[in-house]
Amino acid sequence: MILSATINGKSKFLESLAQNHKTKKIVIRFLKEVEEIVGADLEKYGPFKTEDIATIPYENAQALIAKNAATKIRWDD
């Protein structure tokens, strides 16, 4: 779908897809204490203590994971 949208110049579809990816939320477990943050969706999250579990925007989660402040966890209903 992405390749087709790119080839056919459907930039609105690609922008929509990118926005959905940025605001997608994932579940993480905190490995360190983290102060309150403002998410990519402009909502406030936290503060968090070690071992807290939260659902936050993907972009913010990736930044915390890169800093070894959190780890992604698998969440099954």
mmCIF file of the N, C-alpha and C atoms, coordinates in Angstrom:
data_MODEL
# 
_entry.id   MODEL 
# 
loop_
_atom_site.group_PDB 
_atom_site.id 
_atom_site.type_symbol 
_atom_site.label_atom_id 
_atom_site.label_alt_id 
_atom_site.label_comp_id 
_atom_site.label_asym_id 
_atom_site.label_entity_id 
_atom_site.label_seq_id 
_atom_site.pdbx_PDB_ins_code 
_atom_site.Cartn_x 
_atom_site.Cartn_y 
_atom_site.Cartn_z 
_atom_site.occupancy 
_atom_site.B_iso_or_equiv 
_atom_site.pdbx_formal_charge 
_atom_site.auth_seq_id 
_atom_site.auth_comp_id 
_atom_site.auth_asym_id 
_atom_site.auth_atom_id 
_atom_site.pdbx_PDB_model_num 
ATOM 1   N N  . MET A 1 1  ? 0.815  -1.193  0.000  1.00 0.00 ? 1  MET A N  1 
ATOM 2   C CA . MET A 1 1  ? 0.000  0.000   0.000  1.00 0.00 ? 1  MET A CA 1 
ATOM 3   C C  . MET A 1 1  ? 0.859  1.258   0.000  1.00 0.00 ? 1  MET A C  1 
ATOM 4   N N  . ILE A 1 2  ? 1.941  1.222   0.765  1.00 0.00 ? 2  ILE A N  1 
ATOM 5   C CA . ILE A 1 2  ? 2.815  2.385   0.841  1.00 0.00 ? 2  ILE A CA 1 
ATOM 6   C C  . ILE A 1 2  ? 3.503  2.619   -0.495 1.00 0.00 ? 2  ILE A C  1 
ATOM 7   N N  . LEU A 1 3  ? 3.997  1.558   -1.102 1.00 0.00 ? 3  LEU A N  1 
ATOM 8   C CA . LEU A 1 3  ? 4.652  1.681   -2.401 1.00 0.00 ? 3  LEU A CA 1 
ATOM 9   C C  . LEU A 1 3  ? 3.673  2.209   -3.440 1.00 0.00 ? 3  LEU A C  1 
ATOM 10  N N  . SER A 1 4  ? 2.474  1.680   -3.464 1.00 0.00 ? 4  SER A N  1 
ATOM 11  C CA . SER A 1 4  ? 1.458  2.129   -4.412 1.00 0.00 ? 4  SER A CA 1 
ATOM 12  C C  . SER A 1 4  ? 1.116  3.602   -4.201 1.00 0.00 ? 4  SER A C  1 
ATOM 13  N N  . ALA A 1 5  ? 0.952  4.006   -2.949 1.00 0.00 ? 5  ALA A N  1 
ATOM 14  C CA . ALA A 1 5  ? 0.642  5.405   -2.653 1.00 0.00 ? 5  ALA A CA 1 
ATOM 15  C C  . ALA A 1 5  ? 1.786  6.321   -3.069 1.00 0.00 ? 5  ALA A C  1 
ATOM 16  N N  . THR A 1 6  ? 3.011  5.865   -2.892 1.00 0.00 ? 6  THR A N  1 
ATOM 17  C CA . THR A 1 6  ? 4.180  6.651   -3.281 1.00 0.00 ? 6  THR A CA 1 
ATOM 18  C C  . THR A 1 6  ? 4.242  6.807   -4.798 1.00 0.00 ? 6  THR A C  1 
ATOM 19  N N  . ILE A 1 7  ? 4.079  5.713   -5.501 1.00 0.00 ? 7  ILE A N  1 
ATOM 20  C CA . ILE A 1 7  ? 4.139  5.734   -6.964 1.00 0.00 ? 7  ILE A CA 1 
ATOM 21  C C  . ILE A 1 7  ? 3.011  6.577   -7.554 1.00 0.00 ? 7  ILE A C  1 
ATOM 22  N N  . ASN A 1 8  ? 1.825  6.491   -6.948 1.00 0.00 ? 8  ASN A N  1 
ATOM 23  C CA . ASN A 1 8  ? 0.659  7.189   -7.481 1.00 0.00 ? 8  ASN A CA 1 
ATOM 24  C C  . ASN A 1 8  ? 0.476  8.594   -6.906 1.00 0.00 ? 8  ASN A C  1 
ATOM 25  N N  . GLY A 1 9  ? 1.440  9.052   -6.114 1.00 0.00 ? 9  GLY A N  1 
ATOM 26  C CA . GLY A 1 9  ? 1.413  10.428  -5.605 1.00 0.00 ? 9  GLY A CA 1 
ATOM 27  C C  . GLY A 1 9  ? 0.308  10.699  -4.600 1.00 0.00 ? 9  GLY A C  1 
ATOM 28  N N  . LYS A 1 10 ? -0.068 9.722   -3.811 1.00 0.00 ? 10 LYS A N  1 
ATOM 29  C CA . LYS A 1 10 ? -1.136 9.903   -2.821 1.00 0.00 ? 10 LYS A CA 1 
ATOM 30  C C  . LYS A 1 10 ? -0.534 10.361  -1.495 1.00 0.00 ? 10 LYS A C  1 
ATOM 31  N N  . SER A 1 11 ? -0.135 11.619  -1.479 1.00 0.00 ? 11 SER A N  1 
ATOM 32  C CA . SER A 1 11 ? 0.562  12.155  -0.316 1.00 0.00 ? 11 SER A CA 1 
ATOM 33  C C  . SER A 1 11 ? -0.335 12.237  0.915  1.00 0.00 ? 11 SER A C  1 
ATOM 34  N N  . LYS A 1 12 ? -1.627 12.475  0.749  1.00 0.00 ? 12 LYS A N  1 
ATOM 35  C CA . LYS A 1 12 ? -2.540 12.543  1.901  1.00 0.00 ? 12 LYS A CA 1 
ATOM 36  C C  . LYS A 1 12 ? -2.586 11.207  2.637  1.00 0.00 ? 12 LYS A C  1 
ATOM 37  N N  . PHE A 1 13 ? -2.609 10.115  1.877  1.00 0.00 ? 13 PHE A N  1 
ATOM 38  C CA . PHE A 1 13 ? -2.600 8.785   2.491  1.00 0.00 ? 13 PHE A CA 1 
ATOM 39  C C  . PHE A 1 13 ? -1.312 8.578   3.270  1.00 0.00 ? 13 PHE A C  1 
ATOM 40  N N  . LEU A 1 14 ? -0.184 8.954   2.681  1.00 0.00 ? 14 LEU A N  1 
ATOM 41  C CA . LEU A 1 14 ? 1.109  8.778   3.342  1.00 0.00 ? 14 LEU A CA 1 
ATOM 42  C C  . LEU A 1 14 ? 1.205  9.635   4.598  1.00 0.00 ? 14 LEU A C  1 
ATOM 43  N N  . GLU A 1 15 ? 0.691  10.870  4.545  1.00 0.00 ? 15 GLU A N  1 
ATOM 44  C CA . GLU A 1 15 ? 0.694  11.740  5.723  1.00 0.00 ? 15 GLU A CA 1 
ATOM 45  C C  . GLU A 1 15 ? -0.164 11.149  6.835  1.00 0.00 ? 15 GLU A C  1 
ATOM 46  N N  . SER A 1 16 ? -1.325 10.621  6.458  1.00 0.00 ? 16 SER A N  1 
ATOM 47  C CA . SER A 1 16 ? -2.220 9.998   7.429  1.00 0.00 ? 16 SER A CA 1 
ATOM 48  C C  . SER A 1 16 ? -1.555 8.792   8.089  1.00 0.00 ? 16 SER A C  1 
ATOM 49  N N  . LEU A 1 17 ? -0.907 7.988   7.280  1.00 0.00 ? 17 LEU A N  1 
ATOM 50  C CA . LEU A 1 17 ? -0.207 6.813   7.786  1.00 0.00 ? 17 LEU A CA 1 
ATOM 51  C C  . LEU A 1 17 ? 0.910  7.210   8.750  1.00 0.00 ? 17 LEU A C  1 
ATOM 52  N N  . ALA A 1 18 ? 1.663  8.241   8.395  1.00 0.00 ? 18 ALA A N  1 
ATOM 53  C CA . ALA A 1 18 ? 2.750  8.710   9.250  1.00 0.00 ? 18 ALA A CA 1 
ATOM 54  C C  . ALA A 1 18 ? 2.212  9.243   10.577 1.00 0.00 ? 18 ALA A C  1 
ATOM 55  N N  . GLN A 1 19 ? 1.106  9.980   10.521 1.00 0.00 ? 19 GLN A N  1 
ATOM 56  C CA . GLN A 1 19 ? 0.520  10.528  11.743 1.00 0.00 ? 19 GLN A CA 1 
ATOM 57  C C  . GLN A 1 19 ? 0.013  9.414   12.651 1.00 0.00 ? 19 GLN A C  1 
ATOM 58  N N  . ASN A 1 20 ? -0.628 8.414   12.074 1.00 0.00 ? 20 ASN A N  1 
ATOM 59  C CA . ASN A 1 20 ? -1.107 7.281   12.867 1.00 0.00 ? 20 ASN A CA 1 
ATOM 60  C C  . ASN A 1 20 ? 0.049  6.542   13.524 1.00 0.00 ? 20 ASN A C  1 
ATOM 61  N N  . HIS A 1 21 ? 1.171  6.421   12.815 1.00 0.00 ? 21 HIS A N  1 
ATOM 62  C CA . HIS A 1 21 ? 2.344  5.740   13.363 1.00 0.00 ? 21 HIS A CA 1 
ATOM 63  C C  . HIS A 1 21 ? 2.907  6.526   14.543 1.00 0.00 ? 21 HIS A C  1 
ATOM 64  N N  . LYS A 1 22 ? 2.961  7.852   14.416 1.00 0.00 ? 22 LYS A N  1 
ATOM 65  C CA . LYS A 1 22 ? 3.500  8.688   15.489 1.00 0.00 ? 22 LYS A CA 1 
ATOM 66  C C  . LYS A 1 22 ? 2.636  8.628   16.737 1.00 0.00 ? 22 LYS A C  1 
ATOM 67  N N  . THR A 1 23 ? 1.323  8.565   16.562 1.00 0.00 ? 23 THR A N  1 
ATOM 68  C CA . THR A 1 23 ? 0.431  8.609   17.714 1.00 0.00 ? 23 THR A CA 1 
ATOM 69  C C  . THR A 1 23 ? 0.033  7.228   18.210 1.00 0.00 ? 23 THR A C  1 
ATOM 70  N N  . LYS A 1 24 ? 0.541  6.188   17.573 1.00 0.00 ? 24 LYS A N  1 
ATOM 71  C CA . LYS A 1 24 ? 0.295  4.828   18.036 1.00 0.00 ? 24 LYS A CA 1 
ATOM 72  C C  . LYS A 1 24 ? 0.877  4.697   19.450 1.00 0.00 ? 24 LYS A C  1 
ATOM 73  N N  . LYS A 1 25 ? 0.157  4.008   20.301 1.00 0.00 ? 25 LYS A N  1 
ATOM 74  C CA . LYS A 1 25 ? 0.628  3.856   21.676 1.00 0.00 ? 25 LYS A CA 1 
ATOM 75  C C  . LYS A 1 25 ? 1.098  2.436   21.915 1.00 0.00 ? 25 LYS A C  1 
ATOM 76  N N  . ILE A 1 26 ? 2.134  2.321   22.750 1.00 0.00 ? 26 ILE A N  1 
ATOM 77  C CA . ILE A 1 26 ? 2.634  1.000   23.124 1.00 0.00 ? 26 ILE A CA 1 
ATOM 78  C C  . ILE A 1 26 ? 2.793  0.937   24.639 1.00 0.00 ? 26 ILE A C  1 
ATOM 79  N N  . VAL A 1 27 ? 2.882  -0.280  25.140 1.00 0.00 ? 27 VAL A N  1 
ATOM 80  C CA . VAL A 1 27 ? 3.006  -0.510  26.583 1.00 0.00 ? 27 VAL A CA 1 
ATOM 81  C C  . VAL A 1 27 ? 4.480  -0.697  26.924 1.00 0.00 ? 27 VAL A C  1 
ATOM 82  N N  . ILE A 1 28 ? 4.928  0.032   27.934 1.00 0.00 ? 28 ILE A N  1 
ATOM 83  C CA . ILE A 1 28 ? 6.327  -0.079  28.376 1.00 0.00 ? 28 ILE A CA 1 
ATOM 84  C C  . ILE A 1 28 ? 6.381  -0.253  29.891 1.00 0.00 ? 28 ILE A C  1 
ATOM 85  N N  . ARG A 1 29 ? 7.511  -0.791  30.337 1.00 0.00 ? 29 ARG A N  1 
ATOM 86  C CA . ARG A 1 29 ? 7.810  -0.919  31.772 1.00 0.00 ? 29 ARG A CA 1 
ATOM 87  C C  . ARG A 1 29 ? 9.014  -0.046  32.048 1.00 0.00 ? 29 ARG A C  1 
ATOM 88  N N  . PHE A 1 30 ? 8.913  0.783   33.054 1.00 0.00 ? 30 PHE A N  1 
ATOM 89  C CA . PHE A 1 30 ? 9.996  1.706   33.369 1.00 0.00 ? 30 PHE A CA 1 
ATOM 90  C C  . PHE A 1 30 ? 11.095 1.010   34.168 1.00 0.00 ? 30 PHE A C  1 
ATOM 91  N N  . LEU A 1 31 ? 12.327 1.260   33.775 1.00 0.00 ? 31 LEU A N  1 
ATOM 92  C CA . LEU A 1 31 ? 13.497 0.696   34.436 1.00 0.00 ? 31 LEU A CA 1 
ATOM 93  C C  . LEU A 1 31 ? 14.132 1.698   35.394 1.00 0.00 ? 31 LEU A C  1 
ATOM 94  N N  . LYS A 1 32 ? 13.750 2.966   35.248 1.00 0.00 ? 32 LYS A N  1 
ATOM 95  C CA . LYS A 1 32 ? 14.251 4.054   36.084 1.00 0.00 ? 32 LYS A CA 1 
ATOM 96  C C  . LYS A 1 32 ? 13.083 4.987   36.388 1.00 0.00 ? 32 LYS A C  1 
ATOM 97  N N  . GLU A 1 33 ? 13.254 5.848   37.388 1.00 0.00 ? 33 GLU A N  1 
ATOM 98  C CA . GLU A 1 33 ? 12.253 6.879   37.645 1.00 0.00 ? 33 GLU A CA 1 
ATOM 99  C C  . GLU A 1 33 ? 12.321 7.911   36.530 1.00 0.00 ? 33 GLU A C  1 
ATOM 100 N N  . VAL A 1 34 ? 11.155 8.355   36.068 1.00 0.00 ? 34 VAL A N  1 
ATOM 101 C CA . VAL A 1 34 ? 11.066 9.335   34.985 1.00 0.00 ? 34 VAL A CA 1 
ATOM 102 C C  . VAL A 1 34 ? 10.054 10.398  35.404 1.00 0.00 ? 34 VAL A C  1 
ATOM 103 N N  . GLU A 1 35 ? 10.459 11.648  35.270 1.00 0.00 ? 35 GLU A N  1 
ATOM 104 C CA . GLU A 1 35 ? 9.565  12.758  35.589 1.00 0.00 ? 35 GLU A CA 1 
ATOM 105 C C  . GLU A 1 35 ? 8.426  12.823  34.576 1.00 0.00 ? 35 GLU A C  1 
ATOM 106 N N  . GLU A 1 36 ? 7.459  13.650  34.833 1.00 0.00 ? 36 GLU A N  1 
ATOM 107 C CA . GLU A 1 36 ? 6.330  13.835  33.918 1.00 0.00 ? 36 GLU A CA 1 
ATOM 108 C C  . GLU A 1 36 ? 6.842  14.262  32.531 1.00 0.00 ? 36 GLU A C  1 
ATOM 109 N N  . ILE A 1 37 ? 6.248  13.696  31.485 1.00 0.00 ? 37 ILE A N  1 
ATOM 110 C CA . ILE A 1 37 ? 6.622  14.048  30.121 1.00 0.00 ? 37 ILE A CA 1 
ATOM 111 C C  . ILE A 1 37 ? 5.376  14.497  29.365 1.00 0.00 ? 37 ILE A C  1 
ATOM 112 N N  . VAL A 1 38 ? 5.595  15.256  28.313 1.00 0.00 ? 38 VAL A N  1 
ATOM 113 C CA . VAL A 1 38 ? 4.522  15.626  27.398 1.00 0.00 ? 38 VAL A CA 1 
ATOM 114 C C  . VAL A 1 38 ? 4.684  14.734  26.179 1.00 0.00 ? 38 VAL A C  1 
ATOM 115 N N  . GLY A 1 39 ? 3.649  13.959  25.882 1.00 0.00 ? 39 GLY A N  1 
ATOM 116 C CA . GLY A 1 39 ? 3.712  13.008  24.786 1.00 0.00 ? 39 GLY A CA 1 
ATOM 117 C C  . GLY A 1 39 ? 3.604  13.658  23.423 1.00 0.00 ? 39 GLY A C  1 
ATOM 118 N N  . ALA A 1 40 ? 3.873  12.864  22.388 1.00 0.00 ? 40 ALA A N  1 
ATOM 119 C CA . ALA A 1 40 ? 3.762  13.321  21.007 1.00 0.00 ? 40 ALA A CA 1 
ATOM 120 C C  . ALA A 1 40 ? 2.331  13.762  20.697 1.00 0.00 ? 40 ALA A C  1 
ATOM 121 N N  . ASP A 1 41 ? 1.379  13.273  21.487 1.00 0.00 ? 41 ASP A N  1 
ATOM 122 C CA . ASP A 1 41 ? -0.023 13.650  21.314 1.00 0.00 ? 41 ASP A CA 1 
ATOM 123 C C  . ASP A 1 41 ? -0.400 14.860  22.169 1.00 0.00 ? 41 ASP A C  1 
ATOM 124 N N  . LEU A 1 42 ? 0.628  15.489  22.793 1.00 0.00 ? 42 LEU A N  1 
ATOM 125 C CA . LEU A 1 42 ? 0.499  16.678  23.634 1.00 0.00 ? 42 LEU A CA 1 
ATOM 126 C C  . LEU A 1 42 ? -0.235 16.425  24.963 1.00 0.00 ? 42 LEU A C  1 
ATOM 127 N N  . GLU A 1 43 ? -0.398 15.169  25.330 1.00 0.00 ? 43 GLU A N  1 
ATOM 128 C CA . GLU A 1 43 ? -0.955 14.808  26.636 1.00 0.00 ? 43 GLU A CA 1 
ATOM 129 C C  . GLU A 1 43 ? 0.196  14.651  27.635 1.00 0.00 ? 43 GLU A C  1 
ATOM 130 N N  . LYS A 1 44 ? -0.117 14.838  28.923 1.00 0.00 ? 44 LYS A N  1 
ATOM 131 C CA . LYS A 1 44 ? 0.898  14.669  29.964 1.00 0.00 ? 44 LYS A CA 1 
ATOM 132 C C  . LYS A 1 44 ? 0.866  13.235  30.472 1.00 0.00 ? 44 LYS A C  1 
ATOM 133 N N  . TYR A 1 45 ? 2.057  12.674  30.706 1.00 0.00 ? 45 TYR A N  1 
ATOM 134 C CA . TYR A 1 45 ? 2.216  11.315  31.219 1.00 0.00 ? 45 TYR A CA 1 
ATOM 135 C C  . TYR A 1 45 ? 3.198  11.342  32.370 1.00 0.00 ? 45 TYR A C  1 
ATOM 136 N N  . GLY A 1 46 ? 2.886  10.586  33.429 1.00 0.00 ? 46 GLY A N  1 
ATOM 137 C CA . GLY A 1 46 ? 3.823  10.467  34.535 1.00 0.00 ? 46 GLY A CA 1 
ATOM 138 C C  . GLY A 1 46 ? 3.479  11.391  35.668 1.00 0.00 ? 46 GLY A C  1 
ATOM 139 N N  . PRO A 1 47 ? 4.419  11.487  36.610 1.00 0.00 ? 47 PRO A N  1 
ATOM 140 C CA . PRO A 1 47 ? 5.744  10.861  36.695 1.00 0.00 ? 47 PRO A CA 1 
ATOM 141 C C  . PRO A 1 47 ? 5.641  9.352   36.925 1.00 0.00 ? 47 PRO A C  1 
ATOM 142 N N  . PHE A 1 48 ? 6.733  8.662   36.637 1.00 0.00 ? 48 PHE A N  1 
ATOM 143 C CA . PHE A 1 48 ? 6.769  7.208   36.731 1.00 0.00 ? 48 PHE A CA 1 
ATOM 144 C C  . PHE A 1 48 ? 7.868  6.759   37.671 1.00 0.00 ? 48 PHE A C  1 
ATOM 145 N N  . LYS A 1 49 ? 7.590  5.679   38.388 1.00 0.00 ? 49 LYS A N  1 
ATOM 146 C CA . LYS A 1 49 ? 8.578  5.050   39.268 1.00 0.00 ? 49 LYS A CA 1 
ATOM 147 C C  . LYS A 1 49 ? 9.107  3.795   38.589 1.00 0.00 ? 49 LYS A C  1 
ATOM 148 N N  . THR A 1 50 ? 10.232 3.301   39.065 1.00 0.00 ? 50 THR A N  1 
ATOM 149 C CA . THR A 1 50 ? 10.791 2.045   38.567 1.00 0.00 ? 50 THR A CA 1 
ATOM 150 C C  . THR A 1 50 ? 9.747  0.943   38.674 1.00 0.00 ? 50 THR A C  1 
ATOM 151 N N  . GLU A 1 51 ? 9.620  0.144   37.632 1.00 0.00 ? 51 GLU A N  1 
ATOM 152 C CA . GLU A 1 51 ? 8.680  -0.970  37.513 1.00 0.00 ? 51 GLU A CA 1 
ATOM 153 C C  . GLU A 1 51 ? 7.244  -0.555  37.179 1.00 0.00 ? 51 GLU A C  1 
ATOM 154 N N  . ASP A 1 52 ? 6.960  0.749   37.046 1.00 0.00 ? 52 ASP A N  1 
ATOM 155 C CA . ASP A 1 52 ? 5.634  1.170   36.598 1.00 0.00 ? 52 ASP A CA 1 
ATOM 156 C C  . ASP A 1 52 ? 5.421  0.708   35.165 1.00 0.00 ? 52 ASP A C  1 
ATOM 157 N N  . ILE A 1 53 ? 4.169  0.453   34.822 1.00 0.00 ? 53 ILE A N  1 
ATOM 158 C CA . ILE A 1 53 ? 3.805  0.074   33.460 1.00 0.00 ? 53 ILE A CA 1 
ATOM 159 C C  . ILE A 1 53 ? 2.841  1.124   32.950 1.00 0.00 ? 53 ILE A C  1 
ATOM 160 N N  . ALA A 1 54 ? 3.055  1.562   31.701 1.00 0.00 ? 54 ALA A N  1 
ATOM 161 C CA . ALA A 1 54 ? 2.200  2.605   31.130 1.00 0.00 ? 54 ALA A CA 1 
ATOM 162 C C  . ALA A 1 54 ? 2.063  2.427   29.626 1.00 0.00 ? 54 ALA A C  1 
ATOM 163 N N  . THR A 1 55 ? 0.998  2.976   29.102 1.00 0.00 ? 55 THR A N  1 
ATOM 164 C CA . THR A 1 55 ? 0.775  3.023   27.665 1.00 0.00 ? 55 THR A CA 1 
ATOM 165 C C  . THR A 1 55 ? 1.010  4.466   27.239 1.00 0.00 ? 55 THR A C  1 
ATOM 166 N N  . ILE A 1 56 ? 2.033  4.674   26.425 1.00 0.00 ? 56 ILE A N  1 
ATOM 167 C CA . ILE A 1 56 ? 2.379  6.032   25.985 1.00 0.00 ? 56 ILE A CA 1 
ATOM 168 C C  . ILE A 1 56 ? 2.604  6.033   24.474 1.00 0.00 ? 56 ILE A C  1 
ATOM 169 N N  . PRO A 1 57 ? 2.649  7.220   23.866 1.00 0.00 ? 57 PRO A N  1 
ATOM 170 C CA . PRO A 1 57 ? 2.880  7.289   22.420 1.00 0.00 ? 57 PRO A CA 1 
ATOM 171 C C  . PRO A 1 57 ? 4.197  6.622   22.000 1.00 0.00 ? 57 PRO A C  1 
ATOM 172 N N  . TYR A 1 58 ? 4.149  5.973   20.856 1.00 0.00 ? 58 TYR A N  1 
ATOM 173 C CA . TYR A 1 58 ? 5.288  5.232   20.307 1.00 0.00 ? 58 TYR A CA 1 
ATOM 174 C C  . TYR A 1 58 ? 6.561  6.071   20.275 1.00 0.00 ? 58 TYR A C  1 
ATOM 175 N N  . GLU A 1 59 ? 6.460  7.293   19.779 1.00 0.00 ? 59 GLU A N  1 
ATOM 176 C CA . GLU A 1 59 ? 7.635  8.162   19.645 1.00 0.00 ? 59 GLU A CA 1 
ATOM 177 C C  . GLU A 1 59 ? 8.317  8.387   20.995 1.00 0.00 ? 59 GLU A C  1 
ATOM 178 N N  . ASN A 1 60 ? 7.535  8.657   22.022 1.00 0.00 ? 60 ASN A N  1 
ATOM 179 C CA . ASN A 1 60 ? 8.092  8.873   23.357 1.00 0.00 ? 60 ASN A CA 1 
ATOM 180 C C  . ASN A 1 60 ? 8.660  7.590   23.942 1.00 0.00 ? 60 ASN A C  1 
ATOM 181 N N  . ALA A 1 61 ? 7.963  6.485   23.704 1.00 0.00 ? 61 ALA A N  1 
ATOM 182 C CA . ALA A 1 61 ? 8.441  5.196   24.202 1.00 0.00 ? 61 ALA A CA 1 
ATOM 183 C C  . ALA A 1 61 ? 9.798  4.857   23.593 1.00 0.00 ? 61 ALA A C  1 
ATOM 184 N N  . GLN A 1 62 ? 9.944  5.092   22.303 1.00 0.00 ? 62 GLN A N  1 
ATOM 185 C CA . GLN A 1 62 ? 11.214 4.801   21.639 1.00 0.00 ? 62 GLN A CA 1 
ATOM 186 C C  . GLN A 1 62 ? 12.355 5.615   22.248 1.00 0.00 ? 62 GLN A C  1 
ATOM 187 N N  . ALA A 1 63 ? 12.093 6.881   22.561 1.00 0.00 ? 63 ALA A N  1 
ATOM 188 C CA . ALA A 1 63 ? 13.120 7.725   23.177 1.00 0.00 ? 63 ALA A CA 1 
ATOM 189 C C  . ALA A 1 63 ? 13.512 7.180   24.551 1.00 0.00 ? 63 ALA A C  1 
ATOM 190 N N  . LEU A 1 64 ? 12.539 6.760   25.344 1.00 0.00 ? 64 LEU A N  1 
ATOM 191 C CA . LEU A 1 64 ? 12.833 6.212   26.674 1.00 0.00 ? 64 LEU A CA 1 
ATOM 192 C C  . LEU A 1 64 ? 13.569 4.880   26.579 1.00 0.00 ? 64 LEU A C  1 
ATOM 193 N N  . ILE A 1 65 ? 13.190 4.069   25.617 1.00 0.00 ? 65 ILE A N  1 
ATOM 194 C CA . ILE A 1 65 ? 13.861 2.780   25.420 1.00 0.00 ? 65 ILE A CA 1 
ATOM 195 C C  . ILE A 1 65 ? 15.316 3.006   25.007 1.00 0.00 ? 65 ILE A C  1 
ATOM 196 N N  . ALA A 1 66 ? 15.553 3.975   24.137 1.00 0.00 ? 66 ALA A N  1 
ATOM 197 C CA . ALA A 1 66 ? 16.913 4.284   23.680 1.00 0.00 ? 66 ALA A CA 1 
ATOM 198 C C  . ALA A 1 66 ? 17.800 4.750   24.833 1.00 0.00 ? 66 ALA A C  1 
ATOM 199 N N  . LYS A 1 67 ? 17.202 5.401   25.827 1.00 0.00 ? 67 LYS A N  1 
ATOM 200 C CA . LYS A 1 67 ? 17.947 5.884   26.997 1.00 0.00 ? 67 LYS A CA 1 
ATOM 201 C C  . LYS A 1 67 ? 18.041 4.830   28.100 1.00 0.00 ? 67 LYS A C  1 
ATOM 202 N N  . ASN A 1 68 ? 17.558 3.614   27.819 1.00 0.00 ? 68 ASN A N  1 
ATOM 203 C CA . ASN A 1 68 ? 17.517 2.534   28.811 1.00 0.00 ? 68 ASN A CA 1 
ATOM 204 C C  . ASN A 1 68 ? 16.728 2.908   30.056 1.00 0.00 ? 68 ASN A C  1 
ATOM 205 N N  . ALA A 1 69 ? 15.721 3.773   29.879 1.00 0.00 ? 69 ALA A N  1 
ATOM 206 C CA . ALA A 1 69 ? 14.861 4.156   30.990 1.00 0.00 ? 69 ALA A CA 1 
ATOM 207 C C  . ALA A 1 69 ? 13.600 3.299   31.022 1.00 0.00 ? 69 ALA A C  1 
ATOM 208 N N  . ALA A 1 70 ? 13.344 2.571   29.914 1.00 0.00 ? 70 ALA A N  1 
ATOM 209 C CA . ALA A 1 70 ? 12.147 1.733   29.828 1.00 0.00 ? 70 ALA A CA 1 
ATOM 210 C C  . ALA A 1 70 ? 12.391 0.598   28.848 1.00 0.00 ? 70 ALA A C  1 
ATOM 211 N N  . THR A 1 71 ? 11.485 -0.378  28.899 1.00 0.00 ? 71 THR A N  1 
ATOM 212 C CA . THR A 1 71 ? 11.548 -1.496  27.952 1.00 0.00 ? 71 THR A CA 1 
ATOM 213 C C  . THR A 1 71 ? 10.134 -1.781  27.468 1.00 0.00 ? 71 THR A C  1 
ATOM 214 N N  . LYS A 1 72 ? 10.023 -2.168  26.208 1.00 0.00 ? 72 LYS A N  1 
ATOM 215 C CA . LYS A 1 72 ? 8.717  -2.492  25.648 1.00 0.00 ? 72 LYS A CA 1 
ATOM 216 C C  . LYS A 1 72 ? 8.273  -3.834  26.209 1.00 0.00 ? 72 LYS A C  1 
ATOM 217 N N  . ILE A 1 73 ? 6.994  -3.923  26.542 1.00 0.00 ? 73 ILE A N  1 
ATOM 218 C CA . ILE A 1 73 ? 6.474  -5.210  26.992 1.00 0.00 ? 73 ILE A CA 1 
ATOM 219 C C  . ILE A 1 73 ? 5.324  -5.622  26.090 1.00 0.00 ? 73 ILE A C  1 
ATOM 220 N N  . ARG A 1 74 ? 5.122  -6.898  26.018 1.00 0.00 ? 74 ARG A N  1 
ATOM 221 C CA . ARG A 1 74 ? 4.024  -7.429  25.215 1.00 0.00 ? 74 ARG A CA 1 
ATOM 222 C C  . ARG A 1 74 ? 2.801  -7.501  26.110 1.00 0.00 ? 74 ARG A C  1 
ATOM 223 N N  . TRP A 1 75 ? 1.693  -6.991  25.609 1.00 0.00 ? 75 TRP A N  1 
ATOM 224 C CA . TRP A 1 75 ? 0.468  -6.958  26.390 1.00 0.00 ? 75 TRP A CA 1 
ATOM 225 C C  . TRP A 1 75 ? -0.610 -7.694  25.645 1.00 0.00 ? 75 TRP A C  1 
ATOM 226 N N  . ASP A 1 76 ? -1.070 -8.805  26.198 1.00 0.00 ? 76 ASP A N  1 
ATOM 227 C CA . ASP A 1 76 ? -2.158 -9.592  25.603 1.00 0.00 ? 76 ASP A CA 1 
ATOM 228 C C  . ASP A 1 76 ? -3.413 -9.402  26.439 1.00 0.00 ? 76 ASP A C  1 
ATOM 229 N N  . ASP A 1 77 ? -4.532 -9.217  25.755 1.00 0.00 ? 77 ASP A N  1 
ATOM 230 C CA . ASP A 1 77 ? -5.821 -9.091  26.458 1.00 0.00 ? 77 ASP A CA 1 
ATOM 231 C C  . ASP A 1 77 ? -6.322 -10.442 26.885 1.00 0.00 ? 77 ASP A C  1 
# 
